Amino acid sequence: MNTGKKVVRFFVWLGVALLQLIMTQVVTFLVSLLAPGMENFPQTHPVLFVLILGTTFTAGVFLTGWLALKWRWLKAEPRLLARLVGTLIGAYLPLVVALFLYHPLEAGNPFFFISMLMGVAGFHLPGWFGRLIV
């Protein structure tokens, strides 16, 4: 019986993580609709592009995870500040590295996907490590 609950919790967690990845793209798309002329933005303003992209990735991951915690899809302590910091670091660190390694930034850069995955991992880290992370 206990094993069945663990399997269900794992698949719920996996579904939330997948939804967080999808929402990074949805939030980025919605923000791109608000700002006209974004087609050459990564090449002309790479630092501002990284700031906007990191913010949209963070918003997609954090807001989806917060709703999953609020609606009790995830059985974990909220620790919202630690989760927000983890998501910010996870999203921005690969983007900053990409800013230095790839010039100019272009669509399809592998660091964009790494940034999304690290943002999701940063959101879930406080729950995985328990009391070690404040």
C-alpha positions in Angstrom: 0.0 0.0 0.0 2.8 2.4 0.9 4.6 1.7 -2.4 1.5 2.6 -4.4 1.4 6.0 -2.7 5.0 6.6 -3.5 4.5 5.7 -7.1 1.5 8.1 -7.3 3.4 10.9 -5.6 6.3 10.4 -8.0 4.0 10.7 -11.1 2.3 13.7 -9.6 5.7 15.3 -9.0 6.8 14.4 -12.6 3.6 16.0 -13.9 4.2 19.2 -12.0 7.8 19.4 -13.2 6.6 18.9 -16.8 4.0 21.6 -16.3 6.6 23.9 -14.9 8.7 23.4 -18.1 5.7 24.1 -20.3 4.9 27.2 -18.3 8.4 28.6 -18.9 7.5 28.6 -22.6 4.0 30.0 -22.1 5.2 32.9 -20.0 8.1 33.6 -22.4 5.6 33.6 -25.3 3.2 35.9 -23.5 6.0 38.4 -22.7 7.2 38.3 -26.3 3.7 39.3 -27.4 3.9 42.4 -25.2 7.3 43.6 -26.6 7.3 44.2 -30.4 10.4 43.7 -32.5 11.9 40.8 -30.4 13.2 38.9 -33.5 16.7 40.4 -33.3 16.7 41.2 -29.6 19.1 38.4 -28.5 21.8 39.7 -31.0 21.4 43.4 -30.3 20.8 43.4 -26.6 22.1 40.1 -25.2 22.3 41.2 -21.5 18.8 42.5 -21.4 17.6 39.4 -23.3 19.1 37.2 -20.6 17.5 39.3 -17.9 14.1 39.0 -19.5 14.4 35.3 -20.3 15.6 34.5 -16.8 12.6 36.4 -15.3 10.1 34.6 -17.6 11.6 31.2 -16.8 11.6 32.0 -13.1 8.0 33.2 -13.2 6.8 30.1 -15.1 8.5 27.6 -12.8 7.8 29.4 -9.5 4.2 30.3 -10.1 3.3 26.8 -11.3 5.1 25.2 -8.3 3.5 27.6 -5.9 0.1 26.7 -7.2 1.0 23.0 -7.0 1.9 23.5 -3.3 -1.2 25.6 -2.6 -3.5 23.0 -4.2 -1.6 20.3 -2.4 -0.5 18.4 -5.5 2.9 18.4 -4.0 3.2 17.2 -0.4 6.0 19.5 0.8 6.6 22.5 3.1 6.1 25.8 1.2 9.5 27.4 2.0 8.6 30.0 -0.7 11.6 32.2 -0.3 14.1 29.3 -0.5 12.2 28.0 -3.5 12.3 31.4 -5.2 16.0 31.9 -4.6 16.7 28.3 -5.9 14.6 29.0 -9.0 16.3 32.3 -9.7 19.8 30.8 -9.3 18.9 27.8 -11.4 17.4 29.8 -14.2 20.0 32.6 -14.3 23.3 30.7 -13.8 23.2 28.8 -17.2 22.0 31.9 -19.0 24.9 33.9 -17.7 27.3 31.1 -18.7 25.7 31.1 -22.2 26.1 34.8 -22.4 29.9 34.4 -22.1 30.3 31.2 -24.1 27.9 31.8 -27.0 28.1 35.1 -28.8 25.6 36.0 -30.2 22.8 34.1 -28.4 20.5 32.4 -30.9 17.4 30.3 -30.9 18.1 26.7 -30.1 21.0 27.4 -27.7 21.3 24.3 -25.4 21.7 26.6 -22.4 18.1 27.7 -22.6 16.9 24.2 -22.0 19.5 23.7 -19.3 18.3 26.9 -17.7 14.7 25.6 -17.6 15.7 22.3 -16.1 17.9 24.0 -13.5 15.1 26.4 -12.6 12.8 23.4 -11.9 15.5 21.6 -9.9 16.1 24.8 -8.0 12.5 25.1 -7.1 12.4 21.5 -5.7 15.8 21.5 -3.9 14.4 22.9 -0.6 12.0 20.0 -0.4 14.6 17.5 -1.2 17.1 18.7 1.3 14.6 19.4 4.1 16.0 21.5 6.9 19.5 21.9 5.4 18.3 24.8 3.3 16.7 27.7 5.1 
